[in-house]
Amino acid sequence: MDAFVIRGGTPLHGNIAIAGSKNAALPIMAAALLTDDPLDLLDVAELADIGNMRRLLHALGCDATAHDGALRLHVTDTSTSAAKYDIVRTMRASICTLGPMLARRGEARVSLPGGCAIGVRPVDLHLKGMEALGARLSLDSGDIVATTPPGGRLIGATVFLGGAYGPTVLGTANVMSAATLARGRTIIESAACEPEIVDLAAVLNAMGARITGAGSPRITIDGVERLHGARHRVMADRIEAGTYIMAGAIAGGSLTISNCPVDCLMAATTTLAEAGVTIRAEPGADPLRTTVTVSRSGPIRPTHVTTQPHPGFPTDLQAQLMALLTLAEGNSSITERIFPDRFMHVAELARMGADLMRHGSTVLVSGVKRLVGAPVMASDLRASASLVLAGLAASGQTIVRRVYHLDRGYERMEDRLNAVGAHIERVDERSLPLMD
Ligand code: EPU
């Protein structure tokens, strides 16, 4: 296992180009199961989760090859429709294969993903959506077994997909993908409005689907007989962009972020402006692929934030924002409404001198004058990113262990940050002294 050794305290200057979105690419890749034709995708980042999805699709008879700078996905064998636990447990987005397989092949077996570091994460809303479309569902040895109703096709229906914590992103993706091949009209009420859903709908429509309303809480899908191949450039990663914007804010200096989907980051940029960070977007450029300049002339100011479904402040930037606010001049609060237990970074940030107090799903952040480098442990993808950000600002040396979590969602983060002035070395954990 790798670790990062970070020497903090240097400002960042230069440009970081944002890669294709992980969370958009994963359900889009699964949509390749909906057609016998090739699906060509551009800007698919080289990440551990993308590799896992390629492995899973391969096991489901879908070849994945790099072709002319694109990732070509092509179903060549439909004899196996079982997504097994050994891959599903490594990546929850595996559940996205359920809808496409069921819709196209009439049957699917997908292992239940189980919990993960950020919470319980049930899939009941995915199943509710499939059932509404007429799917017959059962549980067998920890697997969801799904078949289409008699006649072999799913049947369009109106389904409310809101849950106790709001809409579901991958649940919306799953049901929307399945409904493209259903007989008749499907309406998803309380659909997730995340930009990744809009990107998935764009690909599905390019494949011949008839979807309207993606990006709003009501999505309408008129089922078609078949889908064909398409070519699509995956949207830029708004969470990667938000993370590097916060890296610039915490480390100081002047950073530009190109291929930045600033239009999808309104809640984050507004919050950062409140915190005293100046973010300027290139005038007149495409707001989904623009260049922004990040700088901060004064101190970090405290603020109060609650995570919400899009367009609210994203849970996937909560940990990174907390790292920034540890250094604010005053007291901040962060409330997590999407995954109320997503606070694995709190104890680790405290090891670096942060003053944090958790009350249920809220953390009170009392700003401190400085963070001090320490050995810390990454526990999930975004928590790891927050520890790296804290390490950039801390005095002395920070060692972040288990950065394989980070590699799931950030392409060679250390190279990107070192190119703009950071000092991060990737080392084999076995070369480090033992931690208690
Ligand atoms: N939920 C249910 N039942 C369900 C599904 C979800 O109760 O059937 C609950 C969840 O437990 C949570 C809330 O609904 O409390 C929202 O979960 P959602 O289903 O929207 O999450 P997801 O689709 O599994 C995606 C991203 C996450 C991101 C969330 C929220 C991907 C691959 N994952 O997960 O990304 O945090 O949406 O925006 O798109 C990450 O990238 O670090 C990450 C965790």
Residues whose N, C-alpha, C, O or C-beta is under 5 A from the ligand:
A	BS01	EPU	N23 L26 A93 R121 P122 V123 D124 L125 H126 G163 Y165 G166 P167 T168 V169 L170 G171 T315 D316 I338 F339 L381 R382
